[in-house]
Amino acid sequence: MGLFDHLTESLVVDLSRIRGISTLFRSLIDEQSAGAPGAPVLRGAIMTQLLVHMLRELAARSDADLAWLRALKDPRLGQAIDRIMADPFAQHTGMSPAEFRSRPA
């Protein structure tokens, strides 16, 4: 399960204040045009980095509607979500659905 697989809408975030962001975008463009061996893997890694920066910026905004991202601040819930994201089709135990629902957003 990739981070990009479940995006349902475009993300628009100003990343200009992040140091080195233009280098990441340049690297992504270079990898896209070069077609060198391993380019898809490297492009995926760069895109993941960019997405993490975007999510950090969105989470820092007071008007962001990212309850699922705020939930990651709960250590137990964050660990459960990490395990689910790592292997979404596995049988997961540790927190019942009722415990998930009872956690504050």
N, CA, C and O atoms as a GROMACS GRO file, in nm:
protein
  420
    1MET      N    1   0.085  -0.118   0.000
    1MET     CA    2   0.000   0.000   0.000
    1MET      C    3   0.089   0.123   0.000
    1MET      O    4   0.162   0.147   0.096
    2GLY      N    5   0.083   0.200  -0.106
    2GLY     CA    6   0.164   0.320  -0.114
    2GLY      C    7   0.089   0.441  -0.061
    2GLY      O    8  -0.034   0.443  -0.059
    3LEU      N    9   0.163   0.539  -0.019
    3LEU     CA   10   0.100   0.661   0.032
    3LEU      C   11   0.016   0.731  -0.073
    3LEU      O   12  -0.081   0.799  -0.040
    4PHE      N   13   0.051   0.714  -0.200
    4PHE     CA   14  -0.021   0.783  -0.306
    4PHE      C   15  -0.144   0.708  -0.352
    4PHE      O   16  -0.232   0.766  -0.416
    5ASP      N   17  -0.153   0.580  -0.319
    5ASP     CA   18  -0.260   0.495  -0.372
    5ASP      C   19  -0.400   0.537  -0.328
    5ASP      O   20  -0.497   0.508  -0.397
    6HIS      N   21  -0.410   0.603  -0.216
    6HIS     CA   22  -0.542   0.633  -0.161
    6HIS      C   23  -0.572   0.782  -0.151
    6HIS      O   24  -0.665   0.822  -0.081
    7LEU      N   25  -0.494   0.863  -0.219
    7LEU     CA   26  -0.526   1.006  -0.222
    7LEU      C   27  -0.649   1.024  -0.310
    7LEU      O   28  -0.651   0.980  -0.425
    8THR      N   29  -0.750   1.087  -0.256
    8THR     CA   30  -0.875   1.103  -0.331
    8THR      C   31  -0.891   1.243  -0.389
    8THR      O   32  -0.983   1.268  -0.466
    9GLU      N   33  -0.802   1.333  -0.352
    9GLU     CA   34  -0.809   1.468  -0.406
    9GLU      C   35  -0.667   1.525  -0.413
    9GLU      O   36  -0.575   1.475  -0.349
   10SER      N   37  -0.653   1.628  -0.492
   10SER     CA   38  -0.522   1.692  -0.506
   10SER      C   39  -0.483   1.762  -0.377
   10SER      O   40  -0.567   1.818  -0.307
   11LEU      N   41  -0.354   1.759  -0.348
   11LEU     CA   42  -0.301   1.832  -0.234
   11LEU      C   43  -0.229   1.955  -0.288
   11LEU      O   44  -0.144   1.945  -0.376
   12VAL      N   45  -0.263   2.070  -0.235
   12VAL     CA   46  -0.196   2.194  -0.274
   12VAL      C   47  -0.136   2.254  -0.148
   12VAL      O   48  -0.208   2.297  -0.057
   13VAL      N   49  -0.004   2.255  -0.144
   13VAL     CA   50   0.066   2.300  -0.025
   13VAL      C   51   0.188   2.382  -0.069
   13VAL      O   52   0.262   2.341  -0.158
   14ASP      N   53   0.208   2.495  -0.006
   14ASP     CA   54   0.325   2.578  -0.033
   14ASP      C   55   0.443   2.522   0.046
   14ASP      O   56   0.446   2.529   0.168
   15LEU      N   57   0.539   2.466  -0.025
   15LEU     CA   58   0.657   2.407   0.038
   15LEU      C   59   0.780   2.496   0.023
   15LEU      O   60   0.892   2.454   0.055
   16SER      N   61   0.761   2.617  -0.025
   16SER     CA   62   0.875   2.703  -0.059
   16SER      C   63   0.964   2.736   0.061
   16SER      O   64   1.081   2.769   0.042
   17ARG      N   65   0.913   2.729   0.181
   17ARG     CA   66   0.995   2.764   0.297
   17ARG      C   67   1.081   2.646   0.346
   17ARG      O   68   1.163   2.662   0.437
   18ILE      N   69   1.061   2.530   0.287
   18ILE     CA   70   1.136   2.411   0.330
   18ILE      C   71   1.272   2.409   0.260
   18ILE      O   72   1.281   2.411   0.137
   19ARG      N   73   1.375   2.404   0.340
   19ARG     CA   74   1.512   2.405   0.288
   19ARG      C   75   1.535   2.281   0.202
   19ARG      O   76   1.507   2.169   0.244
   20GLY      N   77   1.587   2.301   0.082
   20GLY     CA   78   1.622   2.190  -0.006
   20GLY      C   79   1.508   2.136  -0.089
   20GLY      O   80   1.526   2.039  -0.163
   21ILE      N   81   1.390   2.196  -0.079
   21ILE     CA   82   1.275   2.142  -0.152
   21ILE      C   83   1.294   2.152  -0.302
   21ILE      O   84   1.252   2.062  -0.376
   22SER      N   85   1.356   2.259  -0.349
   22SER     CA   86   1.377   2.273  -0.493
   22SER      C   87   1.472   2.164  -0.544
   22SER      O   88   1.458   2.120  -0.658
   23THR      N   89   1.566   2.122  -0.462
   23THR     CA   90   1.657   2.014  -0.500
   23THR      C   91   1.581   1.882  -0.515
   23THR      O   92   1.607   1.805  -0.606
   24LEU      N   93   1.486   1.858  -0.426
   24LEU     CA   94   1.404   1.737  -0.437
   24LEU      C   95   1.324   1.737  -0.567
   24LEU      O   96   1.320   1.636  -0.638
   25PHE      N   97   1.261   1.850  -0.597
   25PHE     CA   98   1.184   1.858  -0.722
   25PHE      C   99   1.275   1.842  -0.844
   25PHE      O  100   1.238   1.774  -0.940
   26ARG      N  101   1.392   1.903  -0.841
   26ARG     CA  102   1.486   1.890  -0.953
   26ARG      C  103   1.528   1.744  -0.970
   26ARG      O  104   1.535   1.695  -1.082
   27SER      N  105   1.554   1.675  -0.858
   27SER     CA  106   1.592   1.534  -0.863
   27SER      C  107   1.480   1.450  -0.922
   27SER      O  108   1.505   1.358  -1.000
   28LEU      N  109   1.357   1.481  -0.885
   28LEU     CA  110   1.242   1.408  -0.938
   28LEU      C  111   1.231   1.426  -1.090
   28LEU      O  112   1.209   1.330  -1.163
   29ILE      N  113   1.247   1.548  -1.135
   29ILE     CA  114   1.241   1.577  -1.279
   29ILE      C  115   1.356   1.507  -1.352
   29ILE      O  116   1.336   1.451  -1.459
   30ASP      N  117   1.475   1.512  -1.295
   30ASP     CA  118   1.591   1.446  -1.356
   30ASP      C  119   1.569   1.295  -1.368
   30ASP      O  120   1.600   1.236  -1.471
   31GLU      N  121   1.518   1.235  -1.263
   31GLU     CA  122   1.493   1.090  -1.265
   31GLU      C  123   1.384   1.054  -1.367
   31GLU      O  124   1.391   0.949  -1.430
   32GLN      N  125   1.287   1.140  -1.380
   32GLN     CA  126   1.180   1.114  -1.477
   32GLN      C  127   1.234   1.116  -1.620
   32GLN      O  128   1.195   1.032  -1.702
   33SER      N  129   1.322   1.209  -1.649
   33SER     CA  130   1.370   1.223  -1.786
   33SER      C  131   1.488   1.131  -1.818
   33SER      O  132   1.510   1.100  -1.935
   34ALA      N  133   1.563   1.088  -1.718
   34ALA     CA  134   1.683   1.007  -1.743
   34ALA      C  135   1.650   0.864  -1.783
   34ALA      O  136   1.714   0.807  -1.872
   35GLY      N  137   1.552   0.805  -1.719
   35GLY     CA  138   1.517   0.667  -1.747
   35GLY      C  139   1.627   0.568  -1.713
   35GLY      O  140   1.635   0.461  -1.773
   36ALA      N  141   1.711   0.602  -1.619
   36ALA     CA  142   1.822   0.515  -1.578
   36ALA      C  143   1.770   0.395  -1.498
   36ALA      O  144   1.659   0.399  -1.445
   37PRO      N  145   1.850   0.288  -1.491
   37PRO     CA  146   1.810   0.173  -1.409
   37PRO      C  147   1.781   0.217  -1.265
   37PRO      O  148   1.855   0.296  -1.207
   38GLY      N  149   1.674   0.166  -1.211
   38GLY     CA  150   1.636   0.201  -1.074
   38GLY      C  151   1.560   0.331  -1.062
   38GLY      O  152   1.523   0.371  -0.951
   39ALA      N  153   1.535   0.398  -1.174
   39ALA     CA  154   1.467   0.529  -1.170
   39ALA      C  155   1.329   0.521  -1.103
   39ALA      O  156   1.297   0.610  -1.025
   40PRO      N  157   1.247   0.419  -1.131
   40PRO     CA  158   1.116   0.414  -1.064
   40PRO      C  159   1.126   0.408  -0.912
   40PRO      O  160   1.046   0.468  -0.841
   41VAL      N  161   1.224   0.335  -0.863
   41VAL     CA  162   1.242   0.324  -0.718
   41VAL      C  163   1.284   0.458  -0.660
   41VAL      O  164   1.232   0.503  -0.558
   42LEU      N  165   1.379   0.522  -0.727
   42LEU     CA  166   1.427   0.651  -0.678
   42LEU      C  167   1.317   0.757  -0.687
   42LEU      O  168   1.302   0.838  -0.595
   43ARG      N  169   1.240   0.757  -0.796
   43ARG     CA  170   1.127   0.852  -0.807
   43ARG      C  171   1.027   0.830  -0.695
   43ARG      O  172   0.976   0.926  -0.636
   44GLY      N  173   0.997   0.704  -0.664
   44GLY     CA  174   0.904   0.675  -0.555
   44GLY      C  175   0.954   0.725  -0.422
   44GLY      O  176   0.877   0.778  -0.341
   45ALA      N  177   1.084   0.710  -0.398
   45ALA     CA  178   1.142   0.758  -0.272
   45ALA      C  179   1.135   0.910  -0.262
   45ALA      O  180   1.102   0.965  -0.157
   46ILE      N  181   1.165   0.977  -0.372
   46ILE     CA  182   1.159   1.123  -0.372
   46ILE      C  183   1.015   1.170  -0.354
   46ILE      O  184   0.989   1.264  -0.278
   47MET      N  185   0.921   1.105  -0.423
   47MET     CA  186   0.780   1.143  -0.410
   47MET      C  187   0.730   1.120  -0.267
   47MET      O  188   0.650   1.198  -0.216
   48THR      N  189   0.776   1.013  -0.204
   48THR     CA  190   0.738   0.988  -0.065
   48THR      C  191   0.791   1.098   0.026
   48THR      O  192   0.720   1.145   0.115
   49GLN      N  193   0.914   1.140   0.002
   49GLN     CA  194   0.972   1.252   0.080
   49GLN      C  195   0.888   1.378   0.063
   49GLN      O  196   0.856   1.446   0.160
   50LEU      N  197   0.851   1.408  -0.061
   50LEU     CA  198   0.771   1.527  -0.088
   50LEU      C  199   0.634   1.517  -0.020
   50LEU      O  200   0.585   1.615   0.036
   51LEU      N  201   0.573   1.400  -0.025
   51LEU     CA  202   0.443   1.382   0.038
   51LEU      C  203   0.452   1.400   0.189
   51LEU      O  204   0.363   1.460   0.250
   52VAL      N  205   0.557   1.348   0.250
   52VAL     CA  206   0.574   1.366   0.395
   52VAL      C  207   0.587   1.514   0.429
   52VAL      O  208   0.528   1.561   0.526
   53HIS      N  209   0.663   1.589   0.349
   53HIS     CA  210   0.673   1.733   0.372
   53HIS      C  211   0.536   1.799   0.359
   53HIS      O  212   0.502   1.886   0.439
   54MET      N  213   0.458   1.757   0.260
   54MET     CA  214   0.324   1.814   0.242
   54MET      C  215   0.235   1.783   0.361
   54MET      O  216   0.164   1.871   0.410
   55LEU      N  217   0.238   1.660   0.408
   55LEU     CA  218   0.154   1.622   0.522
   55LEU      C  219   0.196   1.696   0.649
   55LEU      O  220   0.110   1.735   0.729
   56ARG      N  221   0.325   1.716   0.667
   56ARG     CA  222   0.372   1.794   0.782
   56ARG      C  223   0.318   1.936   0.777
   56ARG      O  224   0.271   1.991   0.877
   57GLU      N  225   0.327   1.996   0.658
   57GLU     CA  226   0.277   2.132   0.642
   57GLU      C  227   0.126   2.138   0.667
   57GLU      O  228   0.078   2.228   0.735
   58LEU      N  229   0.053   2.043   0.612
   58LEU     CA  230  -0.092   2.042   0.633
   58LEU      C  231  -0.127   2.021   0.780
   58LEU      O  232  -0.220   2.084   0.831
   59ALA      N  233  -0.055   1.934   0.847
   59ALA     CA  234  -0.082   1.907   0.988
   59ALA      C  235  -0.056   2.028   1.075
   59ALA      O  236  -0.119   2.045   1.179
   60ALA      N  237   0.037   2.113   1.033
   60ALA     CA  238   0.071   2.232   1.111
   60ALA      C  239  -0.032   2.343   1.095
   60ALA      O  240  -0.037   2.436   1.176
   61ARG      N  241  -0.114   2.336   0.990
   61ARG     CA  242  -0.214   2.440   0.965
   61ARG      C  243  -0.333   2.423   1.057
   61ARG      O  244  -0.379   2.311   1.080
   62SER      N  245  -0.382   2.532   1.110
   62SER     CA  246  -0.495   2.526   1.202
   62SER      C  247  -0.626   2.494   1.128
   62SER      O  248  -0.720   2.444   1.190
   63ASP      N  249  -0.633   2.522   0.999
   63ASP     CA  250  -0.757   2.498   0.925
   63ASP      C  251  -0.758   2.362   0.855
   63ASP      O  252  -0.852   2.331   0.782
   64ALA      N  253  -0.655   2.280   0.878
   64ALA     CA  254  -0.646   2.151   0.812
   64ALA      C  255  -0.745   2.053   0.874
   64ALA      O  256  -0.757   2.043   0.996
   65ASP      N  257  -0.816   1.980   0.789
   65ASP     CA  258  -0.910   1.879   0.834
   65ASP      C  259  -0.844   1.742   0.818
   65ASP      O  260  -0.880   1.664   0.730
   66LEU      N  261  -0.750   1.714   0.904
   66LEU     CA  262  -0.675   1.589   0.896
   66LEU      C  263  -0.682   1.514   1.029
   66LEU      O  264  -0.580   1.493   1.094
   67ALA      N  265  -0.801   1.475   1.068
   67ALA     CA  266  -0.819   1.406   1.196
   67ALA      C  267  -0.734   1.280   1.203
   67ALA      O  268  -0.679   1.248   1.308
   68TRP      N  269  -0.722   1.208   1.090
   68TRP     CA  270  -0.643   1.086   1.090
   68TRP      C  271  -0.496   1.114   1.116
   68TRP      O  272  -0.427   1.031   1.176
   69LEU      N  273  -0.446   1.230   1.073
   69LEU     CA  274  -0.307   1.265   1.096
   69LEU      C  275  -0.287   1.304   1.243
   69LEU      O  276  -0.186   1.268   1.303
   70ARG      N  277  -0.383   1.376   1.299
   70ARG     CA  278  -0.374   1.411   1.441
   70ARG      C  279  -0.378   1.287   1.528
   70ARG      O  280  -0.319   1.284   1.636
   71ALA      N  281  -0.448   1.184   1.481
   71ALA     CA  282  -0.458   1.060   1.557
   71ALA      C  283  -0.323   0.994   1.578
   71ALA      O  284  -0.304   0.920   1.674
   72LEU      N  285  -0.229   1.019   1.488
   72LEU     CA  286  -0.098   0.958   1.500
   72LEU      C  287  -0.020   1.008   1.621
   72LEU      O  288   0.082   0.948   1.657
   73LYS      N  289  -0.066   1.116   1.683
   73LYS     CA  290   0.000   1.168   1.804
   73LYS      C  291  -0.026   1.076   1.924
   73LYS      O  292   0.050   1.078   2.021
   74ASP      N  293  -0.132   0.996   1.917
   74ASP     CA  294  -0.161   0.898   2.021
   74ASP      C  295  -0.066   0.780   1.996
   74ASP      O  296  -0.079   0.713   1.894
   75PRO      N  297   0.029   0.753   2.087
   75PRO     CA  298   0.131   0.650   2.060
   75PRO      C  299   0.073   0.512   2.027
   75PRO      O  300   0.120   0.446   1.935
   76ARG      N  301  -0.028   0.471   2.101
   76ARG     CA  302  -0.085   0.338   2.077
   76ARG      C  303  -0.157   0.333   1.943
   76ARG      O  304  -0.143   0.237   1.866
   77LEU      N  305  -0.233   0.436   1.915
   77LEU     CA  306  -0.306   0.443   1.788
   77LEU      C  307  -0.208   0.456   1.671
   77LEU      O  308  -0.228   0.393   1.567
   78GLY      N  309  -0.105   0.536   1.688
   78GLY     CA  310  -0.004   0.553   1.583
   78GLY      C  311   0.065   0.422   1.549
   78GLY      O  312   0.087   0.392   1.431
   79GLN      N  313   0.099   0.343   1.651
   79GLN     CA  314   0.163   0.213   1.627
   79GLN      C  315   0.068   0.119   1.554
   79GLN      O  316   0.110   0.046   1.463
   80ALA      N  317  -0.059   0.119   1.592
   80ALA     CA  318  -0.156   0.034   1.525
   80ALA      C  319  -0.172   0.073   1.378
   80ALA      O  320  -0.177  -0.013   1.291
   81ILE      N  321  -0.179   0.203   1.352
   81ILE     CA  322  -0.193   0.250   1.214
   81ILE      C  323  -0.068   0.215   1.134
   81ILE      O  324  -0.079   0.175   1.018
   82ASP      N  325   0.051   0.228   1.193
   82ASP     CA  326   0.175   0.189   1.125
   82ASP      C  327   0.171   0.042   1.085
   82ASP      O  328   0.207   0.007   0.972
   83ARG      N  329   0.126  -0.045   1.176
   83ARG     CA  330   0.121  -0.189   1.145
   83ARG      C  331   0.019  -0.217   1.034
   83ARG      O  332   0.044  -0.300   0.946
   84ILE      N  333  -0.094  -0.150   1.040
   84ILE     CA  334  -0.196  -0.170   0.937
   84ILE      C  335  -0.144  -0.123   0.801
   84ILE      O  336  -0.164  -0.190   0.700
   85MET      N  337  -0.079  -0.007   0.798
   85MET     CA  338  -0.026   0.045   0.672
   85MET      C  339   0.084  -0.044   0.616
   85MET      O  340   0.096  -0.059   0.494
   86ALA      N  341   0.164  -0.105   0.703
   86ALA     CA  342   0.273  -0.191   0.658
   86ALA      C  343   0.220  -0.320   0.595
   86ALA      O  344   0.280  -0.372   0.501
   87ASP      N  345   0.108  -0.371   0.647
   87ASP     CA  346   0.051  -0.496   0.595
   87ASP      C  347  -0.100  -0.490   0.612
   87ASP      O  348  -0.154  -0.550   0.705
   88PRO      N  349  -0.168  -0.420   0.522
   88PRO     CA  350  -0.311  -0.395   0.539
   88PRO      C  351  -0.400  -0.519   0.535
   88PRO      O  352  -0.512  -0.515   0.585
   89PHE      N  353  -0.352  -0.628   0.476
   89PHE     CA  354  -0.436  -0.746   0.463
   89PHE      C  355  -0.410  -0.851   0.570
   89PHE      O  356  -0.473  -0.957   0.570
   90ALA      N  357  -0.319  -0.822   0.660
   90ALA     CA  358  -0.289  -0.915   0.769
   90ALA      C  359  -0.399  -0.910   0.875
   90ALA      O  360  -0.478  -0.815   0.881
   91GLN      N  361  -0.403  -1.012   0.956
   91GLN     CA  362  -0.495  -1.015   1.068
   91GLN      C  363  -0.432  -0.930   1.179
   91GLN      O  364  -0.325  -0.964   1.230
   92HIS      N  365  -0.497  -0.821   1.218
   92HIS     CA  366  -0.441  -0.730   1.317
   92HIS      C  367  -0.513  -0.744   1.450
   92HIS      O  368  -0.635  -0.754   1.456
   93THR      N  369  -0.434  -0.745   1.556
   93THR     CA  370  -0.489  -0.752   1.692
   93THR      C  371  -0.424  -0.644   1.776
   93THR      O  372  -0.327  -0.581   1.733
   94GLY      N  373  -0.475  -0.622   1.893
   94GLY     CA  374  -0.416  -0.525   1.984
   94GLY      C  375  -0.512  -0.415   2.022
   94GLY      O  376  -0.514  -0.372   2.138
   95MET      N  377  -0.592  -0.368   1.928
   95MET     CA  378  -0.693  -0.267   1.958
   95MET      C  379  -0.822  -0.309   1.891
   95MET      O  380  -0.825  -0.341   1.772
   96SER      N  381  -0.927  -0.309   1.968
   96SER     CA  382  -1.056  -0.344   1.910
   96SER      C  383  -1.112  -0.224   1.833
   96SER      O  384  -1.068  -0.111   1.855
   97PRO      N  385  -1.208  -0.248   1.743
   97PRO     CA  386  -1.272  -0.134   1.675
   97PRO      C  387  -1.330  -0.033   1.773
   97PRO      O  388  -1.326   0.087   1.747
   98ALA      N  389  -1.385  -0.080   1.885
   98ALA     CA  390  -1.441   0.011   1.985
   98ALA      C  391  -1.332   0.100   2.044
   98ALA      O  392  -1.356   0.218   2.070
   99GLU      N  393  -1.211   0.043   2.066
   99GLU     CA  394  -1.101   0.124   2.120
   99GLU      C  395  -1.058   0.231   2.020
   99GLU      O  396  -1.029   0.344   2.058
  100PHE      N  397  -1.054   0.195   1.891
  100PHE     CA  398  -1.021   0.294   1.787
  100PHE      C  399  -1.121   0.409   1.790
  100PHE      O  400  -1.083   0.526   1.787
  101ARG      N  401  -1.248   0.374   1.795
  101ARG     CA  402  -1.353   0.478   1.793
  101ARG      C  403  -1.351   0.564   1.916
  101ARG      O  404  -1.388   0.682   1.910
  102SER      N  405  -1.308   0.510   2.029
  102SER     CA  406  -1.313   0.586   2.154
  102SER      C  407  -1.198   0.685   2.168
  102SER      O  408  -1.202   0.772   2.256
  103ARG      N  409  -1.097   0.673   2.085
  103ARG     CA  410  -0.983   0.763   2.093
  103ARG      C  411  -1.023   0.902   2.047
  103ARG      O  412  -1.095   0.916   1.948
  104PRO      N  413  -0.978   1.006   2.117
  104PRO     CA  414  -1.013   1.143   2.074
  104PRO      C  415  -0.946   1.178   1.943
  104PRO      O  416  -0.833   1.136   1.916
  105ALA      N  417  -1.017   1.255   1.861
  105ALA     CA  418  -0.962   1.297   1.731
  105ALA      C  419  -0.882   1.422   1.747
  105ALA      O  420  -0.828   1.474   1.649
   0.00000   0.00000   0.00000
